[in-house]
Amino acid sequence: MSDTCPGDKFREGIVTPSACETIKEEVIRKKILDLLLTEKEYLLEDIEEEVPFELSTPQEVFHLKVSFIIRIKGKRLILVKCGPGSVLARERAALALARLFEEIQIPLTVVTNGEDATLLNTLTGETLECGLASIPAKTDLLIRSAEFQFLPLAEKRIKLEKQILSAFEALGLHGECH
């Protein structure tokens, strides 16, 4: 009789990325970076790449990476999460990440697989636009940012968002391999 849970082998397969998955994510990140620099007219200094984030829960510590964070005039305005497969499947985890990333929530969240994207209002979770064209160009973002609210996450929501993000991470459903 085995000392391991039958689900351990399954979970291990999900959490440990294959070389193919890692390559796909790298290709997606490069494609999105090129889009941000060429079509969306951001400068390299506007974009933070592979930004580390540590999520601490009573049970575990998770080391995550955010694909990109777009920062204009010293403020983080968009968190971008890249990964292969379904965009919809990663939206909730990406929202939790944008809400928890720093004391003030990052106003916009983008989830993309390199072919499709969803732009979300981080504070409300509302889908604003879909498609790669939904990723705001720098000039549009500057205009939009005048209407952004830079709010901390309510104390009672912090625990909930941590639980959501840690559940996605623990099951390997985060859409980003490490």
C-alpha positions in Angstrom: 0.0 0.0 0.0 1.3 3.5 -0.9 1.9 6.2 1.7 1.0 8.9 -0.8 -2.4 10.3 -1.6 -3.6 9.3 -5.1 -4.0 13.0 -5.9 -0.3 13.7 -5.2 0.9 12.4 -8.6 -1.9 14.3 -10.4 -1.1 17.6 -8.5 2.6 17.1 -9.1 2.0 16.9 -12.8 -0.1 20.1 -12.8 2.3 22.1 -10.7 5.5 21.1 -12.4 5.5 22.8 -15.8 6.8 20.9 -18.8 9.5 22.4 -20.9 6.9 23.0 -23.6 4.6 25.0 -21.3 7.6 27.1 -20.1 8.6 27.8 -23.7 5.0 28.8 -24.6 4.8 31.2 -21.8 8.1 32.8 -22.8 6.9 33.2 -26.4 3.7 34.8 -25.1 5.6 37.2 -22.9 7.9 38.2 -25.8 4.9 38.7 -28.1 3.1 40.9 -25.5 6.2 42.9 -24.8 6.6 43.6 -28.5 3.0 44.7 -28.7 3.4 47.0 -25.7 6.6 48.6 -27.2 5.6 48.9 -30.8 1.8 49.2 -31.1 0.9 50.5 -27.7 3.9 52.9 -27.6 5.2 52.2 -24.1 8.9 52.7 -23.3 10.9 50.0 -21.7 11.1 52.1 -18.5 7.3 52.0 -18.3 7.3 48.2 -18.0 8.4 46.0 -15.1 9.0 42.4 -16.3 8.8 39.2 -14.3 8.0 41.0 -11.1 8.2 38.7 -8.1 5.4 38.5 -5.5 5.4 36.5 -2.3 2.0 35.2 -1.0 2.2 34.1 2.6 -0.6 32.0 4.0 -0.7 30.2 7.4 -0.1 26.9 5.5 2.4 27.8 2.8 4.4 30.5 1.1 4.0 30.9 -2.7 6.5 32.6 -4.9 4.8 34.1 -7.9 5.8 36.2 -10.9 3.7 38.9 -12.6 4.4 38.9 -16.3 4.4 42.7 -16.6 3.4 45.8 -14.6 2.9 49.0 -16.5 4.0 52.0 -14.4 3.4 55.6 -15.6 4.5 58.7 -13.6 5.5 56.5 -10.6 2.1 54.7 -10.3 1.5 51.1 -11.2 -1.6 51.2 -13.5 -1.8 47.8 -15.2 -0.9 44.3 -14.0 -0.5 41.9 -17.0 -0.7 38.2 -16.6 0.4 36.0 -19.5 0.0 32.3 -20.0 -1.1 29.7 -22.5 -4.7 28.4 -22.8 -7.9 29.9 -21.6 -7.9 33.6 -20.6 -11.1 33.2 -18.7 -9.6 30.5 -16.5 -6.9 32.9 -15.2 -9.0 36.1 -14.7 -10.0 35.5 -11.0 -6.4 34.7 -9.9 -5.0 37.7 -11.8 -7.6 40.0 -10.1 -6.6 38.7 -6.7 -2.9 39.3 -7.6 -3.6 42.9 -8.7 -5.6 43.5 -5.5 -2.9 42.1 -3.2 0.3 43.1 -5.0 0.8 46.3 -3.0 -1.0 48.3 -0.4 -2.9 50.2 -3.1 -4.7 48.0 -5.7 -3.4 48.2 -9.3 -6.4 49.7 -11.1 -6.4 47.6 -14.3 -5.7 43.9 -14.9 -5.0 42.3 -18.3 -5.0 38.5 -18.8 -3.7 37.3 -22.1 -2.6 34.1 -23.9 -1.0 36.1 -26.7 -3.9 35.6 -29.1 -6.7 37.0 -26.9 -6.9 39.3 -23.9 -9.3 40.6 -21.3 -9.1 44.0 -19.7 -10.6 44.1 -16.2 -11.3 46.8 -13.7 -9.4 45.5 -10.6 -11.6 47.2 -8.1 -14.9 45.9 -9.4 -13.8 42.8 -11.3 -15.8 44.1 -14.3 -14.7 43.1 -17.8 -14.1 46.3 -19.6 -13.0 45.0 -23.0 -11.8 41.9 -24.8 -9.2 41.2 -27.5 -5.6 42.3 -27.8 -6.9 45.7 -28.9 -8.3 46.1 -25.4 -4.8 46.6 -23.9 -4.7 50.4 -23.6 -2.0 52.3 -25.5 0.1 54.6 -23.4 -1.7 57.8 -24.5 -5.1 56.2 -23.8 -3.9 55.0 -20.4 -2.7 58.4 -19.5 -6.2 59.8 -20.3 -8.0 57.0 -18.4 -5.7 57.3 -15.4 -7.3 60.6 -14.5 -10.4 58.7 -13.5 -8.7 55.9 -11.6 -9.3 55.4 -7.9 -6.2 54.3 -6.1 -7.6 52.5 -3.1 -6.3 50.0 -0.7 -8.1 46.6 -0.5 -10.6 46.5 2.4 -9.1 44.6 5.4 -11.9 42.1 5.3 -11.2 41.3 1.6 -7.5 40.6 2.1 -8.0 37.2 3.6 -10.5 36.2 0.9 -8.2 37.3 -2.0 -5.3 35.5 -0.4 -7.4 32.3 -0.2 -8.5 32.6 -3.8 -4.9 33.2 -5.1 -3.4 30.5 -2.9 -6.1 28.0 -4.1 -5.2 28.7 -7.8 -1.5 28.4 -7.0 -1.8 25.2 -4.9 -3.7 23.5 -7.7 -1.4 24.8 -10.4 -4.3 26.7 -12.0 -2.5 30.1 -12.0 -1.6 30.0 -15.7 2.1 30.9 -15.2 4.9 28.4 -14.5 7.8 29.1 -12.3 
